[in-house]
Amino acid sequence: MSAMYCYAVITAPARRECGASAAPARRECGASAARAFSVRVEAGDLGAVTAVYFASYAHFCPAAYPQEVVATAVPIISQAQPALLEDPGFRVVEDESGRVIAAGGWTAATPGTGEVEEGRCHVRHVACHPEASRRGVGRLLLEALKRDAVSRGFREMDCYSTLNAVPFYEKMGFVVIEARTIPITPNLDFEAVWMRAIL
């Protein structure tokens, strides 16, 4: 897919532990340093996105799912969907070196059914590479998705969260609606949690 790229540079807030005054945006002070990330409007690299998904699910899912489920489900759910990457609601987060460290998006269509409900959109395939976890990357990405959805007139955002990601979505303002199972193969249903946030 050929794509025209548009970047919005987002800088994580600097903490004051580095000194009495605010640190410059790129000053290095260990884990407290402010970091700049780019949120790219169009992806264009299916392989890089799939690699992020696989690394994320393989690292985080074992804490919440049996090993046999992880072994079967992760290679399947890690595959980036070309149609989703081409959707205007999809975003890729890159670090300062241009490496993809997170990806995800939102759609008006409901996953699985394609139904569209007025005022409601849906989080799609959001994940962060484990090497970039706890750096605010996931928060920056989801905040960008929420702002974009609001700008397009949506008032609610639903998601189907993996079991291990529920605390993250709760911190981002989502509330649990109910547990759901998603058929992965004819012999495997993947446990998920249906959640919703008011935008």
Beta strands, then each sheet from edge to edge (+ up, - down):
strand 1: 7-11
strand 2: 36-40
strand 3: 91-94
strand 4: 100-107
strand 5: 120-128
strand 6: 156-162
strand 7: 175-185
strand 8: 188-198
sheet 1: 1+ 2- 3+ 4- 5+ 6+ 8- 7+
end
